[in-house]
């Protein structure tokens, strides 16, 4: 079974999500948060990419959506080097 590569942006995303999730669980923040799994480039067979495109995966989608009080915040996480 292949190993999963964990990059610098993955670590930032994990820390961000864990912080928000803990704030929600502690009652300090009232919102919903979810990640848009949009990282399919170059790691799968072309037929899988075609399927994802047919299902609505698009380039430029944000990493996270946070919804609260009728608003939606789009968040794109990047490392200092992009």
N, C-alpha and C positions, 0 to 999 in steps of 0.2 A: 504494500500500500504506500503511495507517495506521501512524503511529508508535506505539511502545509507551511508555506513560507510566510513568516511574520515580518512585516516591514515597519519602518518608523511611523508611517501614517496609521498603520493598524494599532500600534501602541497608543498613539494620541487618541484615536477613535475609542478604543477600549476605556481609557481613562476618562474621557469626556462622558461616554454613555454611563459608566459606572457611577460617576459623580451625580449626574442628573437622576439616575434611577434611585440612588440612595436618598437624595433630597426628596423625591416623591414618596418613597417608603417611610421616611421620617416625618412626613406631613409638612415639610418646609416649602414644597413646590406642588402646585396643583396643575398638572398638564399631562399630555400624552406625548410620547416620543417614539419614533420608529426610524429604523435605518432602511435606506433604499439600496438593496443589493444590486449594484450596477457595475460591478467589477468583473466583466466577463471577457475582456479583450485579450485575444491571443492565447488563452489557456485551454480552449476547448475546440472541438471539431467544428468546421464551418456550419454543419447542419444544426448544431446547438445554438450558434450565434444567430442563424436565420430564425430559429424558433423563438429565441428571446426577443428579437426585433419584432416578430409577428405578434408577440404578447405585449408589446409596448415599451420595452427597454429602449431608452434613448440616451445619447451622449449628453453630457452637461447637466444631468439630474443631480440635485444636491445629495450629500451623504445622509443627512438627517432632516426630518420634519418634526417640529415641536408645535403642538396645538394646545391653545389655552384661551379661554374667554372669547371665543369666536375668531381668533386670529391664528394664522399659521406662519411659523418662522422656518425659513429654509437655511440650513447650515452646511457649508462646505468646509471640510477640514483639510489643511495642508501642512506639510512640514516647512521649516524655515527655507528649505531649498526648493520647495514647490512640489 
